[in-house]
């Protein structure tokens, strides 16, 4: 169950990271409230997952999901540049996340 919570926490991190783009520096109410809720939800789920999982693994996977997801959505939704180097490094992030999961002992 901890892994499910951690993946959902990572997906919420992707949501709030991309959501910050729409807050205009937290000057727009609805995007700001949704982004804040995503931050709180993501942190809560991470903390629940860290009850069972090693914190280094949990935090690393959470950050990796968030960074890779935000980068992919930035390229797909926000029109950020799609280059071979960017795609390569996002893939490296995903390999690291899978490696942390595989070596966590859980």
Secondary structure, 3 states (H helix, E strand, C coil): CHHHHHHHHHHHHHHHHHHHHHHCCCCCHHHHHHHHHHHHHHHHHHHHHCCCCCHHHHHHHHHHHHHHHHHHHHHHCCCCCCCHHHHHHHHHHHHHHHHHHHCCCC
